[in-house]
Amino acid sequence: MILKYIGRSFKRGCVQLVRRPMYFLLMVIMPILCSWFLLDLIKGGSVQLVPVGIVDLDNSDMSRRVSRNLNGFQQVNICHRFNNFAEARDAVQRGEVLGFFFIPDNLEESALGGRQPVVSFYVNYAYYAPGSMQYKGFKTVSMLVNGGIAQVALRTVGLSNEKIAASLVPYQSHVHMIGNPFINYNYYLNSTFVPCFLSLFILLVTAFSLGLELKSGLSRQWLKTSGNSMFLALVGKLVPQTVLFSAVCWFVQWMMFRCYEFPLNCNPWNMLIAMFLLVVANQSFAVLMYCFVPNFRYGTMLCTLLGMVSFSFSGFSLPHESMYSWVAALGYVMPIKYYFLIMVDQALNGIDLYYSRVYYAALIGFTILPMLLSWRLKKECLNPVYVP
């Protein structure tokens, strides 16, 4: 009888997926398109050729050299030259450029005369990644201007090139980027953003499919199909989604690690298993939310809210160490946090699987939690009361 109920419930779950094209859109088309868009957006490693402008009021040999140096940076592209500050500001407000470099008049004369002219740059940080690239380029050029002025001043007093170099750069530094030696922004950003987007889709689809049973008044029929067993009803409904989501997520992982050559310093099965556990854990998390709030609107809204804030609370956009302790603790409520830690340990650092066992166990633990409160969801399914 158990196999009969599982088969009936599984068949009902498959029929619901086929009858509603929106499931295919949210489970296959949108996750793959969003992942491809994010991965291909900065496939070169970083944002390049950000459109910027320059205001050169000096028009001297030094200011033209500054302009050439700035345009030589791969991150920025001087596409506009403005006559004054007002024109440049209006261009930024209209969105023609994302920032501009301001060179005051009498730059060369004031610099060589020791009067410390001020070189300014303005960056639009409404777009974080292009803004960071602009700031990096502008800051480097301004430092080069200071070095060039100091070099000219030291040469006029008779110092040799070796002594000038020792004065301007007294020591050399070597930077070793652990886990991302290529300084590739695609590896840094999309290793976190892509799985988090996938988790959000899983949460939304699971919440929608559960809430639809309550909203449409078919929850009693759903339970009857599985012999009034909440566990069998959930298995029959979610297993078809688990299979489809796992296939899509594994395909996205193939895109990341094979097509875009993301670092994979472990056995590929370690990440495949972690992704499968992430799918099941997110489905279980959505079921748990419905056990607390068995309502279509509130349950879906709660899953959406927690899925969105997981981008920040899980340490993707802000380091874990920089958060308040109570905010950092919220990150451990979401399954994506543990996948993120597995990815760092396994794919990036390639440490032994033994040291990531706790994170795998945590993802498995999410599948157990809904069983403890499934009686609450069953009670609501037997006596559905739709609240618009």
SULTA-V639816 format. One record per residue. N is the residue number from 1. PHI is phi as a letter, one per 40 degrees, with the letter a starting at -180 (999 if undefined). OMEGA is omega in whole degrees, 0 to 359 (none if undefined). Layout:
n=(N N)
phi=(PHI PHI)
omega=(OMEGA OMEGA)
This chain:
n=(1 2 3 4 5 6 7 8 9 10 11 12 13 14 15 16 17 18 19 20 21 22 23 24 25 26 27 28 29 30 31 32 33 34 35 36 37 38 39 40 41 42 43 44 45 46 47 48 49 50 51 52 53 54 55 56 57 58 59 60 61 62 63 64 65 66 67 68 69 70 71 72 73 74 75 76 77 78 79 80 81 82 83 84 85 86 87 88 89 90 91 92 93 94 95 96 97 98 99 100 101 102 103 104 105 106 107 108 109 110 111 112 113 114 115 116 117 118 119 120 121 122 123 124 125 126 127 128 129 130 131 132 133 134 135 136 137 138 139 140 141 142 143 144 145 146 147 148 149 150 151 152 153 154 155 156 157 158 159 160 161 162 163 164 165 166 167 168 169 170 171 172 173 174 175 176 177 178 179 180 181 182 183 184 185 186 187 188 189 190 191 192 193 194 195 196 197 198 199 200 201 202 203 204 205 206 207 208 209 210 211 212 213 214 215 216 217 218 219 220 221 222 223 224 225 226 227 228 229 230 231 232 233 234 235 236 237 238 239 240 241 242 243 244 245 246 247 248 249 250 251 252 253 254 255 256 257 258 259 260 261 262 263 264 265 266 267 268 269 270 271 272 273 274 275 276 277 278 279 280 281 282 283 284 285 286 287 288 289 290 291 292 293 294 295 296 297 298 299 300 301 302 303 304 305 306 307 308 309 310 311 312 313 314 315 316 317 318 319 320 321 322 323 324 325 326 327 328 329 330 331 332 333 334 335 336 337 338 339 340 341 342 343 344 345 346 347 348 349 350 351 352 353 354 355 356 357 358 359 360 361 362 363 364 365 366 367 368 369 370 371 372 373 374 375 376 377 378 379 380 381 382 383 384 385 386 387 388)
phi=(999 c c c c c c c c c c c c c c c c c c b c c c c c c c b c c c c c c c c c c c c c b c c h a c b f c c b b a b b c c f b c c c c c c c c c c c c c c c b b c b a b b c a c c c c c c c c c c g c b b i a b b b c c g c c c c c c c g b f c b b b a b b c c c b c c c c c c c d c c c c c c c c c c c c c c c c c c c c c c g c c c c c c c c c c b c a b b b b b c c g a c c f c c c c c c c c b c c c c c c c c c c c c c c c c c c c c c c c c g b c c c c c c c b g f b c c c c c c c c c c d c c c c c c c c c c c c c c c c c b c b f c d b b a c d c c c c c c c c c c c c c c c c c c c c c c c c b c a d c c c c c c c c c c c c c c d c c c g c c b d d c c c c d c c c c c c c c c c c d c c c c c c c c c c c c g c c c d c b c c c c c c c c c c c c d c c c b c c c c c c c c c b c b c b c)
omega=(180 178 178 179 178 179 179 180 179 179 179 178 179 180 179 178 183 185 183 180 181 178 180 179 184 184 184 189 185 178 181 180 179 180 179 180 181 182 183 184 181 182 177 178 180 176 185 175 175 182 179 177 179 175 182 179 183 181 177 178 180 181 177 177 176 180 179 179 180 180 177 178 181 185 185 178 179 182 179 173 186 182 182 183 184 179 180 179 179 179 177 180 177 180 178 175 181 179 177 181 187 178 183 177 181 180 184 181 181 181 181 177 177 183 173 176 182 175 186 171 186 187 176 183 172 175 194 184 176 178 178 179 177 183 180 180 180 181 180 181 179 176 177 177 178 179 179 178 179 179 178 181 180 179 180 179 172 179 179 181 180 179 177 180 179 180 183 180 184 179 177 181 176 182 178 183 182 179 179 185 181 185 184 182 178 177 186 186 189 171 180 185 184 177 180 175 178 178 180 177 180 179 184 182 179 179 180 183 177 181 180 177 180 184 183 179 181 184 178 178 178 179 181 179 181 179 180 176 180 181 180 178 179 179 181 181 190 181 176 177 179 180 183 179 180 179 180 181 176 176 178 176 176 177 183 190 180 182 182 170 173 179 177 186 180 173 182 180 178 181 178 178 179 179 177 178 177 178 182 181 179 175 179 178 178 177 180 178 178 173 176 184 182 181 185 185 184 179 179 179 180 178 179 181 181 177 180 182 178 175 182 186 182 176 180 184 179 181 181 183 183 182 166 185 182 176 179 180 179 179 181 176 185 179 184 179 184 174 178 179 176 180 179 182 188 186 184 185 177 180 183 182 182 185 177 185 182 182 174 180 179 178 176 180 179 180 182 185 181 180 182 183 183 179 180 178 178 178 180 180 179 180 185 176 184 177 183 none)
